[in-house]
């Protein structure tokens, strides 16, 4: 007896979640503690989370957490690192058993917890610390599972929305490609930064946009999904500062869903009703983040009060990042994607401050001056960034054919961009269990090209009318996701690689939508052949 549609959707969602869990477990099981904790941000987030578990204060750590890369000369950091690795070895903790804990006080040998002076993306450390308190101990490898665990319910949600829209095959192909993407798996487990939550935020958008574009949206359904998306997005935004840049994609998805909701009113009232519905949905999307941000700021301020230190807002160095980011394609004005280059630029505009972080905003004036003097210079950079992101051009080399997996930097302005492309496997790599392999990037780009061609079929070709309609609806869904991905690499920089490579989700989705369209048209042709008019 065949399963009912709802039961089939649940089984499919569970199978895809298990695929993500299994693939993540295999990749993490082959990594030791020193490899996973090889970056200072991973140490910082774990140290602050341990402080929250031990003292109930946030952000405190066994050493002074500051916004700088080099830790080698800090004896307190060295003592913390040695204690952490010793506890992991003594208790034989393994990455795959991420729930295993030890006393958080073990990583503060002298019992002192120092308030952090500055760090980015508070959410990952805060939620990790809350989990430590629930577990009654510090679980060192949980840090590398947070992204995976956050993604699991979203994967199930996506599978459900595609099944409910009658596009079950699309959901299976898209999620199978995503769960077998070595890039996705590596980003979700990345210790270097909380970029996993940028990726999870994009997956939340895929679920919402699928309902809005392919489903049968109702007022209640749209508002409930906007509320659920808002909670998920708020958590992700607290964990990763780039997540608010995804909002244009969410806004477009809600516009589409709003326009497709059936409203049994006169046309005169319908317009006002739709505006109100869209406004309410956007409010439900934004309010959770505002509340979570206010709560996290209160937690930080309470700790600083207890230590007698003035509150200091946690933030990303926007001006410095914008300045360095222009090095991705600038070749005439001296911008470069290196921390040292940015510090030298700060000294040049404010020598008395000696590159103090508070003076970084002066770089904004330098950037604005260059833009006013030569607006076409910036327009050219933005255009190159757009093309580089959509085409993922840096990944066009194919190792079996070219001996390399991405084009190396060719200009000093590009600085350390290549380092960011080695933080994870690149977006054209796939993994299943112990196997991994690289796909030709041009193959991944082909589905978008085919859908664009199908959408452009002339109306005078009636036999392809259904394919044209399917392609246009598919492109609308792709547009929602693309509009969410593009702001970070286009407005800020392509140089950080991870946000740029997230555009591969658009290509995975195009592949899945195209496969469903081809199957539907094939079934239609077979039916017509069996039952001629």
Rosetta blueprint (number, residue, H / E / L):
1 X L
2 X L
3 X L
4 X L
5 X H
6 X H
7 X H
8 X H
9 X H
10 X H
11 X H
12 X H
13 X H
14 X H
15 X H
16 X H
17 X H
18 X H
19 X H
20 X H
21 X H
22 X H
23 X H
24 X H
25 X H
26 X H
27 X H
28 X H
29 X H
30 X L
31 X L
32 X L
33 X H
34 X H
35 X H
36 X H
37 X L
38 X L
39 X L
40 X H
41 X H
42 X H
43 X H
44 X H
45 X H
46 X H
47 X H
48 X H
49 X H
50 X H
51 X H
52 X H
53 X H
54 X H
55 X H
56 X L
57 X L
58 X L
59 X L
60 X E
61 X E
62 X L
63 X L
64 X L
65 X L
66 X L
67 X L
68 X L
69 X L
70 X L
71 X L
72 X L
73 X L
74 X L
75 X H
76 X H
77 X H
78 X H
79 X H
80 X H
81 X H
82 X H
83 X H
84 X H
85 X H
86 X H
87 X H
88 X H
89 X H
90 X H
91 X L
92 X L
93 X L
94 X L
95 X L
96 X L
97 X L
98 X L
99 X L
100 X L
101 X L
102 X E
103 X L
104 X H
105 X H
106 X H
107 X H
108 X L
109 X L
110 X L
111 X L
112 X L
113 X L
114 X E
115 X E
116 X L
117 X L
118 X L
119 X L
120 X L
121 X L
122 X H
123 X H
124 X H
125 X H
126 X H
127 X H
128 X H
129 X H
130 X H
131 X H
132 X H
133 X H
134 X H
135 X H
136 X L
137 X L
138 X E
139 X L
140 X H
141 X H
142 X H
143 X H
144 X H
145 X L
146 X H
147 X H
148 X H
149 X H
150 X H
151 X H
152 X H
153 X H
154 X H
155 X H
156 X H
157 X H
158 X H
159 X H
160 X H
161 X H
162 X H
163 X H
164 X H
165 X L
166 X L
167 X L
168 X H
169 X H
170 X H
171 X H
172 X H
173 X H
174 X H
175 X H
176 X H
177 X H
178 X H
179 X H
180 X L
181 X E
182 X H
183 X H
184 X H
185 X H
186 X H
187 X H
188 X H
189 X L
190 X L
191 X L
192 X L
193 X L
194 X L
195 X L
196 X H
197 X H
198 X H
199 X H
200 X H
201 X H
202 X H
203 X H
204 X H
205 X H
206 X H
207 X H
208 X H
209 X H
210 X H
211 X H
212 X H
213 X H
214 X H
215 X L
216 X L
217 X L
218 X L
219 X H
220 X H
221 X H
222 X H
223 X H
224 X H
225 X H
226 X H
227 X H
228 X H
229 X H
230 X H
231 X H
232 X H
233 X H
234 X H
235 X H
236 X H
237 X H
238 X H
239 X H
240 X L
241 X L
242 X L
243 X H
244 X H
245 X H
246 X H
247 X H
248 X H
249 X H
250 X H
251 X H
252 X H
253 X H
254 X H
255 X H
256 X H
257 X H
258 X H
259 X H
260 X H
261 X L
262 X L
263 X L
264 X L
265 X L
266 X L
267 X H
268 X H
269 X H
270 X H
271 X H
272 X H
273 X H
274 X H
275 X H
276 X H
277 X H
278 X H
279 X H
280 X H
281 X H
282 X H
283 X H
284 X H
285 X H
286 X H
287 X H
288 X H
289 X H
290 X H
291 X H
292 X H
293 X H
294 X H
295 X H
296 X H
297 X H
298 X H
299 X H
300 X H
301 X H
302 X H
303 X H
304 X H
305 X H
306 X H
307 X H
308 X L
309 X L
310 X L
311 X L
312 X L
313 X L
314 X L
315 X L
316 X L
317 X L
318 X H
319 X H
320 X H
321 X H
322 X H
323 X H
324 X H
325 X H
326 X H
327 X H
328 X H
329 X L
330 X L
331 X L
332 X L
333 X L
334 X L
335 X L
336 X L
337 X L
338 X L
339 X H
340 X H
341 X H
342 X H
343 X H
344 X H
345 X H
346 X H
347 X H
348 X H
349 X H
350 X L
351 X H
352 X H
353 X H
354 X L
355 X L
356 X L
357 X H
358 X H
359 X H
360 X L
361 X L
362 X H
363 X H
364 X H
365 X H
366 X H
367 X H
368 X H
369 X H
370 X H
371 X H
372 X H
373 X H
374 X L
375 X H
376 X H
377 X H
378 X H
379 X H
380 X H
381 X H
382 X H
383 X H
384 X H
385 X H
386 X H
387 X H
388 X H
389 X H
390 X H
391 X H
392 X L
393 X H
394 X H
395 X H
396 X L
397 X L
398 X L
399 X H
400 X H
401 X H
402 X H
403 X L
404 X L
405 X L
406 X L
407 X L
408 X L
409 X L
410 X L
411 X L
412 X H
413 X H
414 X H
415 X L
416 X L
417 X H
418 X H
419 X H
420 X H
421 X L
422 X L
423 X L
424 X L
425 X L
426 X L
427 X L
428 X L
429 X E
430 X E
431 X E
432 X E
433 X L
434 X L
435 X E
436 X E
437 X E
438 X E
439 X L
440 X L
441 X H
442 X H
443 X H
444 X H
445 X H
446 X H
447 X H
448 X H
449 X H
450 X H
451 X H
452 X H
453 X H
454 X H
455 X H
456 X L
457 X L
458 X L
459 X L
460 X L
461 X L
462 X H
463 X H
464 X H
465 X H
466 X H
467 X H
468 X H
469 X H
470 X H
471 X H
472 X H
473 X H
474 X H
475 X H
476 X H
477 X H
478 X H
479 X H
480 X H
481 X H
482 X H
483 X H
484 X H
485 X H
486 X H
487 X H
488 X H
489 X H
490 X H
491 X H
492 X H
493 X L
494 X L
495 X L
496 X L
497 X L
498 X H
499 X H
500 X H
501 X H
502 X L
503 X L
504 X H
505 X H
506 X H
507 X H
508 X H
509 X H
510 X H
511 X H
512 X H
513 X H
514 X H
515 X H
516 X H
517 X H
518 X H
519 X H
520 X H
521 X H
522 X H
523 X H
524 X H
525 X H
526 X H
527 X H
528 X H
529 X H
530 X H
531 X L
532 X L
533 X L
